Amino acid sequence: MQVEYTGRQVTVTRALRTLAEEGVDRITKLFPRITSVHVVLSAEKYRQTAEVTIKTRLHTFVGISESPNMETALREALDKAETQAIKCKKKLEAKKRAPKEEKITAEAQLLRPRRRAAALPADGTEAAVNGNAHSNGTAKSNGHKANGKGRSTPVIPVTVHSFPSKTPIPEPHIVRSTDSVALRPMTLEEAVKEAEFRDREVFVFRDARGNVKVLHRKRDGKMELIEEP
């Protein structure tokens, strides 16, 4: 791999080239298909800066470091780029090892029941024929459909759940309350205000004549007056 060097107020010595090539070789073992490598070395007063850029077909690794010594800065920049390459390699390996959803999802296999072989009796062919006839009669009586060889197909039992036709209605929970009943006679205006104050949907009161009346709040928010007939 050819490495491109750029020196800004720095002379790229043979030792720096060797150090950079060794670091690039370590990264090449992780990603063999490296397209370009660019090493930039710059100096400003007492600061020595090294920048290493390594490009592959799909990834780019950049390591930057500053140090009073150029060799130290270059070595640290190469270490940073190598660390990035190692992390990227581990991620790629983890993705390859992870099973796909298609492989995890397996179709359920239907197990075919084994057919039982008809046992031959010890007393000749006639007994065997009688035994087959008896087995066929038993299969037909049990509801099994027999084929030409006298073997029956097993019937798979099916569980049927029955649900009640009527839903049981729970008994209402009755609570006695005196907040919805006025203790003194009221006019209609006073009863409406009292029902609003007590925040009641139903309010029972008596007028000045002693007649029982009921205020009922409907769903649309309007108050309905129910008078005793």
C-alpha positions as CSV (number, residue, x, y, z in Angstrom):
1,M,0.0,0.0,0.0
2,Q,1.4,3.4,-1.0
3,V,1.3,6.0,1.7
4,E,1.0,9.7,0.8
5,Y,2.9,12.1,3.1
6,T,2.4,15.8,3.6
7,G,4.8,17.8,5.8
8,R,3.9,21.3,7.0
9,Q,7.0,22.9,8.4
10,V,8.2,19.3,9.1
11,T,10.7,17.1,7.3
12,V,9.3,13.6,6.8
13,T,12.2,11.5,7.8
14,R,12.8,7.8,7.2
15,A,12.0,6.9,10.8
16,L,8.6,8.6,10.5
17,R,7.9,6.8,7.3
18,T,8.8,3.4,8.8
19,L,6.6,4.1,11.8
20,A,3.6,5.1,9.7
21,E,4.0,2.1,7.4
22,E,4.1,-0.3,10.4
23,G,0.9,1.2,11.7
24,V,-0.8,0.9,8.4
25,D,0.3,-2.7,8.0
26,R,-1.5,-3.5,11.3
27,I,-4.7,-2.0,10.0
28,T,-4.3,-3.7,6.7
29,K,-4.6,-7.1,8.5
30,L,-8.1,-6.0,9.6
31,F,-9.2,-4.4,6.3
32,P,-7.1,-5.7,3.4
33,R,-8.8,-3.6,0.8
34,I,-7.5,-0.1,1.7
35,T,-7.9,2.4,-1.1
36,S,-5.7,5.3,0.2
37,V,-3.6,6.4,3.1
38,H,-2.7,10.0,3.8
39,V,-0.4,11.1,6.6
40,V,-0.2,14.8,7.4
41,L,2.6,16.1,9.8
42,S,2.6,19.7,10.9
43,A,4.5,21.8,13.5
44,E,3.4,25.0,15.1
45,K,5.8,26.4,17.7
46,Y,6.1,23.6,20.3
47,R,3.1,21.7,19.1
48,Q,3.7,18.7,16.8
49,T,0.4,17.4,15.2
50,A,0.0,14.1,13.3
51,E,-3.1,13.2,11.3
52,V,-3.6,9.8,9.7
53,T,-6.5,9.2,7.3
54,I,-7.1,5.6,6.0
55,K,-9.9,5.0,3.5
56,T,-11.5,1.7,2.5
57,R,-14.3,1.0,0.2
58,L,-17.0,1.5,2.9
59,H,-15.2,3.0,5.9
60,T,-12.8,5.8,6.7
61,F,-10.6,5.9,9.8
62,V,-9.0,9.1,11.0
63,G,-6.6,9.5,13.9
64,I,-5.3,12.9,15.1
65,S,-2.9,13.5,18.0
66,E,-0.7,16.4,19.3
67,S,2.5,16.0,21.3
68,P,5.8,17.9,21.8
69,N,7.5,15.0,20.0
70,M,6.5,14.2,16.4
71,E,7.1,10.4,16.7
72,T,4.9,10.3,19.8
73,A,2.1,12.2,18.0
74,L,2.3,9.9,14.9
75,R,2.3,6.8,17.1
76,E,-0.8,8.0,19.0
77,A,-2.6,9.0,15.8
78,L,-2.0,5.5,14.3
79,D,-3.3,3.9,17.5
80,K,-6.5,5.9,17.3
81,A,-7.1,4.8,13.7
82,E,-6.3,1.2,14.6
83,T,-8.8,1.4,17.5
84,Q,-11.5,2.6,15.2
85,A,-10.7,-0.2,12.8
86,I,-10.9,-2.9,15.5
87,K,-14.3,-1.6,16.7
88,C,-15.7,-1.5,13.1
89,K,-14.4,-5.1,12.5
90,K,-16.1,-6.4,15.7
91,K,-19.4,-4.8,14.6
92,L,-19.2,-6.4,11.2
93,E,-18.4,-9.8,12.7
94,A,-21.4,-9.5,15.1
95,K,-23.7,-8.7,12.3
96,K,-22.5,-11.8,10.3
97,R,-22.9,-14.1,13.3
98,A,-26.4,-12.9,14.2
99,P,-29.0,-15.3,12.8
100,K,-31.6,-13.9,10.4
101,E,-35.2,-13.9,11.3
102,E,-35.9,-16.3,8.4
103,K,-33.6,-18.9,9.9
104,I,-35.0,-18.5,13.4
105,T,-38.6,-19.0,12.2
106,A,-39.0,-22.6,11.5
107,E,-42.2,-24.1,10.1
108,A,-44.0,-26.5,12.2
109,Q,-43.6,-30.1,11.0
110,L,-46.6,-32.4,10.9
111,L,-45.8,-35.7,12.5
112,R,-47.5,-38.6,10.7
113,P,-48.9,-41.2,13.1
114,R,-47.2,-44.6,12.8
115,R,-49.4,-47.4,11.5
116,R,-49.7,-50.4,13.7
117,A,-49.0,-53.7,11.9
118,A,-51.8,-56.3,12.3
119,A,-50.6,-59.1,14.5
120,L,-50.7,-62.6,12.9
121,P,-52.2,-65.3,15.1
122,A,-50.3,-68.6,15.5
123,D,-53.1,-70.9,14.2
124,G,-52.9,-70.4,10.4
125,T,-54.4,-68.3,7.7
126,E,-58.0,-68.8,8.6
127,A,-57.4,-67.3,12.1
128,A,-55.6,-64.4,10.5
129,V,-58.5,-63.7,8.2
130,N,-60.9,-63.9,11.1
131,G,-58.7,-61.6,13.1
132,N,-58.6,-59.1,10.2
133,A,-62.4,-59.2,9.9
134,H,-62.7,-58.7,13.7
135,S,-60.3,-55.7,13.6
136,N,-62.2,-54.2,10.6
137,G,-65.5,-54.6,12.5
138,T,-64.0,-52.9,15.5
139,A,-62.6,-50.1,13.5
140,K,-66.0,-49.5,11.8
141,S,-67.8,-49.7,15.2
142,N,-65.4,-47.1,16.7
143,G,-66.0,-44.7,13.8
144,H,-62.7,-45.2,12.1
145,K,-62.6,-45.4,8.3
146,A,-60.6,-48.5,7.2
147,N,-58.7,-48.7,4.0
148,G,-58.2,-51.8,1.7
149,K,-55.4,-53.2,3.9
150,G,-57.5,-53.3,7.0
151,R,-55.7,-50.4,8.6
152,S,-57.7,-47.5,10.1
153,T,-56.9,-43.9,10.3
154,P,-56.9,-42.5,13.9
155,V,-59.4,-39.8,14.6
156,I,-58.0,-36.7,16.2
157,P,-60.2,-35.6,19.2
158,V,-61.4,-32.0,19.1
159,T,-62.3,-30.1,22.2
160,V,-65.4,-27.9,21.9
161,H,-65.8,-25.1,24.4
162,S,-69.3,-24.0,25.2
163,F,-70.1,-20.5,26.3
164,P,-73.2,-19.3,28.2
165,S,-75.8,-17.8,26.0
166,K,-76.7,-15.1,28.4
167,T,-74.2,-12.8,30.2
168,P,-74.9,-12.7,33.9
169,I,-75.9,-9.2,35.1
170,P,-74.2,-8.1,38.3
171,E,-76.4,-6.9,41.1
172,P,-76.3,-3.1,41.5
173,H,-74.5,-1.6,44.4
174,I,-76.8,0.7,46.2
175,V,-75.5,3.5,48.5
176,R,-77.8,5.7,50.5
177,S,-77.1,9.4,50.2
178,T,-78.8,12.5,51.7
179,D,-76.8,15.0,49.7
180,S,-79.3,14.9,46.8
181,V,-82.3,15.8,49.0
182,A,-83.2,19.3,50.2
183,L,-84.2,19.5,53.8
184,R,-86.2,22.7,53.5
185,P,-88.7,24.0,50.9
186,M,-87.1,25.8,47.9
187,T,-88.0,27.7,44.8
188,L,-86.9,26.4,41.4
189,E,-84.1,28.9,41.2
190,E,-82.8,28.0,44.6
191,A,-83.0,24.3,43.8
192,V,-81.0,24.7,40.6
193,K,-78.3,26.7,42.4
194,E,-78.2,24.1,45.2
195,A,-77.8,21.2,42.7
196,E,-75.0,23.1,41.0
197,F,-73.3,23.8,44.3
198,R,-73.6,20.1,45.5
199,D,-72.6,18.9,42.0
200,R,-75.5,16.4,41.7
201,E,-77.0,14.9,38.6
202,V,-80.3,14.3,40.5
203,F,-81.7,16.7,43.2
204,V,-85.0,16.2,45.1
205,F,-86.7,19.2,46.8
206,R,-90.1,20.5,47.9
207,D,-91.7,23.8,46.8
208,A,-93.6,26.2,49.1
209,R,-96.7,24.1,48.8
210,G,-95.0,20.9,49.8
211,N,-95.1,19.3,46.4
212,V,-92.1,16.9,45.6
213,K,-90.1,17.9,42.6
214,V,-86.9,16.4,41.0
215,L,-84.2,18.1,39.0
216,H,-82.4,15.8,36.6
217,R,-79.3,16.8,34.6
218,K,-79.5,15.2,31.1
219,R,-76.5,14.2,29.0
220,D,-76.6,17.5,27.0
221,G,-76.1,19.4,30.3
222,K,-79.7,20.8,30.5
223,M,-81.7,20.5,33.7
224,E,-84.9,18.6,33.5
225,L,-87.7,19.3,36.0
226,I,-89.8,16.3,37.1
227,E,-93.0,17.2,39.1
228,E,-95.0,14.8,41.2
229,P,-98.3,14.0,39.3
